[in-house]
């Protein structure tokens, strides 16, 4: 559930960053846009890091379940 929510927020934040970048195109002094884009980039990186961590946790749990299942069938 957490990974699903993170993926949703990741997608929304990425779209927001793309729109912000487009808005910067015609602006002479894009300072506020640059700050917003920097913040969005940090948020996107944090989402990526957490999703990667959750993937590794899921892989670990799946491996444990396989081992437990094979142990049980050996009895």
C-alpha positions in Angstrom: 0.0 0.0 0.0 2.8 2.4 0.9 4.6 1.7 -2.4 1.4 2.3 -4.3 0.9 5.7 -2.6 4.5 6.7 -3.2 4.3 5.8 -6.9 1.1 7.9 -7.1 2.8 10.9 -5.4 6.0 10.3 -7.5 4.0 10.6 -10.7 2.1 13.7 -9.6 5.3 15.4 -8.4 7.1 14.5 -11.6 4.3 16.1 -13.6 4.4 19.2 -11.4 8.1 19.5 -12.0 7.6 19.2 -15.7 5.0 21.9 -15.7 7.2 24.1 -13.5 10.1 23.6 -16.0 7.8 24.6 -18.9 6.6 27.7 -17.0 10.3 28.7 -16.5 10.9 28.8 -20.3 9.7 32.3 -21.0 10.5 34.0 -17.7 13.4 36.5 -17.4 14.0 36.0 -13.7 12.9 32.5 -12.8 14.0 32.6 -9.2 10.8 31.4 -7.6 10.4 28.7 -10.2 14.0 27.6 -9.6 13.3 27.3 -5.9 10.2 25.3 -6.5 11.9 23.0 -9.1 14.8 22.4 -6.6 12.2 21.4 -3.9 10.3 19.1 -6.3 13.6 17.5 -7.3 14.5 16.8 -3.7 11.0 15.3 -3.1 11.3 13.1 -6.2 14.7 11.8 -5.1 13.3 11.0 -1.6 10.4 9.1 -3.2 12.8 7.1 -5.4 15.0 6.2 -2.4 12.0 5.0 -0.4 10.6 3.0 -3.3 13.9 1.3 -3.8 14.1 0.5 -0.1 10.6 -0.9 -0.2 11.4 -3.0 -3.2 14.4 -4.5 -1.4 12.2 -5.2 1.7 9.7 -7.0 -0.5 12.4 -9.1 -2.2 13.7 -10.1 1.3 10.3 -11.0 2.6 9.5 -13.0 -0.5 12.8 -14.9 -0.2 12.0 -15.7 3.5 8.5 -16.9 2.6 10.0 -19.2 -0.1 12.5 -20.6 2.4 9.8 -21.1 5.1 7.6 -22.8 2.6 10.3 -25.1 1.4 11.2 -25.9 5.0 7.6 -26.8 5.8 7.3 -29.0 2.8 10.4 -30.9 3.8 8.8 -32.0 7.0 
